[in-house]
Amino acid sequence: MLKDKKIILGITGSIAAYKAAYLIRLLIKKGAEVQVVITPAGKEFITPLSLSTLSRHPVISEFFSNRDGSWHSHVDLGLWADVMLIAPATASTIGKMAHGIADNMLVTTYLSCKAPVVIAPAMDLDMFAHPATQQNLSRLRSFGNYIIEPGEGPLASNLEGKGRMEEPEKIVDWLENFFASQSELQKKKILITAGPTYEKIDPVRFVGNYSSGRMGFALAETCAGRGAEVTLITGPVSLSTEHPRIHPIHVESAEEMYQAAMTAFPHTDAAILCAAVADYRPEAVAPDKMKREDKADMTLRFVANKDIAAILGAIKQEKQILVGFALETNDEIAHAERKLKKKNFDFIVLNSLREPGAGFRVDTNKVTLLDNKGEVTVFPLKSKQEVAVDIVNKLVTLLK
């Protein structure tokens, strides 16, 4: 899976930099092309001569390597690569990446990189466990970056604990599995709904909910990253996506989302209904802005919107997979099981507002997957990007 893959290998100032030599040899042996970008501190631990000999490319470290006006383009590098791997990644570099501090060629290349970014931390156990480092890693995960967790064992400080950069063989295995996953959904068409719907009261007011759309957009990026063509029907959100295999359709109301879903669904292999669709809408929409002084009190009469999930479940074909979401506040499992059966889902993603860090307006989620065969899988609190991977992994097994 690594043959002809273009890999930027970022090396930072860690004693684990010696492992980069072994890593390059393994990658080259697999048929990859490797371009090393090293920080100034990294050169204190391993020489550019060794790295350029192994990689068969000059090592890049500075913006300007000559005094003749030539310079290294971090933008071109970011467009060239199929993946950027930072191994080892120190606490300092992780912090700079998390906060956009582009004071060296490596971080500047990272900020310009269009390819997936994989980070293999290496540091002492207390540095790795420090809340600042953990927050920075969580922030990088929220950007869609991948973290290869360090191992446990003897460290350069003569202490023992978690902080050893993962071994080169395991990093190569991770990359091979990653690229294998990129083609899992090739030729598949997937419909995803995301965000809230807004139901108008008058030209300036609406009834809505707190959905940010982050979960749905993370699912769209994950599916597209694995090769699928994604139709993303999104309510009003502040998010955007530039992935070429994601085709967004912007809607506002539940009725508009219903019409878009009904048009797209018959042509898809699977649908993930992640949007927080309003169950009801005002019966009448005032043509002009309602004035406060006109009425001391106001009563709104609501009527039911179409149940998009139930309608799609009723017309679902045998080869189509339908995935639903259930956001609950009580009797979570019972409500999710009832919804799973009633709406003919293949599996449902349950999250509870009683769980800290789950639900709306946060970067994390804690979900349980229930399928129509009776299987229940409980996951710990994770970033929404990681939750998206868990959900898509389940979808892939069903589509196979």
Buried (B, 14 or more C-beta within 10 A) or exposed (E): BBEEBBBBBBBBBBBBBEBBBBBBBBBBEBEBBBBBBBBEBBBEBBEBEBBBEBBEBEBBBEEEBEEEEEEBBBEEBBEBBBBBBBBBBBBBBBBBBBEEBBEBBBBBBBBBBEBBBBBBBBBBBEBBEBEEBEEBBBBBBBEBBBBBEBEEEEBEBEEEBBBBBBBBEEBBEBBBEBBEBBEBBEEBBBBBBBBBBBBBBBEEBBBBBEBBBBBBBBBBBBBBBBBBBBBBBBBBBEBEBEBEBBBBBEBBBBBBBBBBBBEBBEEBBBBBBBBBBBEBBBEEEEEEEEEEEEEEEEEEEEEEBBBBBEBBBEEBEEEBBBBBBBBBEEEBBEBBBEBBEEBBBBBBBBBBEEBEEBBBEBBBBBBBBBBBEEEEEEBEBBBBBBBBBBBBBBBBEEBE
